[in-house]
């Protein structure tokens, strides 16, 4: 193994732990860890899918003068959801790696399908080892199926629980805001306005009656 491969192996065993690795995975890691010696520093902290910095020349149109230049990969920081880990993974990936992940069906499928010798970064190898270990643990778990009647009972219980939570929140708001001084003052002002409007309506009605009574008197005169 090259020096870089040994360093990768040490980091994996330190972060994952030898006890957490499945039987035979340690030997498989030693055989399949990438043996490349030159990898850009940014690629060690993300999933680049083989995309690295490239070097070349910038050639002028007139004299054909050559100037050294570089091409850097298009790196984006994304939050990818892992169904096995049941959470989002924040990782730096290239656009080529994103297309590969979409084609595979997700970050879990991409890491499970990609062989170790093609994972040329420490972060990719680390996540691949974690996903494989959790995938193996999930495969050993027992799955229990419920009858349709039990599922209907569970759904009804969830609905009742939601209704109880809504009622509790409504009661809490009523107690919190219903007894405040501002609320009482607003209710008092509303009651005063309603009483004033009623009195005004009654006075207007009395005035109309007086006008009706005066009309026949004028006509008789």
Protein Blocks (a to p, Z undefined) as FASTA:
>chain_A
ZZklmmmmmmmmmmnopklpcghklmmmmmmgcfbfbdcfklmmcceehpacdddddddf
klopacdddddddddddddddfklopacdddddfklmmmmmmnopaklmmmmpcfklmmc
fklmmmmmmmmmmmmmmmmpccddddfklmmmmmmmmmmmmmmmmmmmmmmmmmmmmmpm
klmmmmmmmmmmmmmmmmmmmmmmmmmmmmmmmmmmmmmZZ
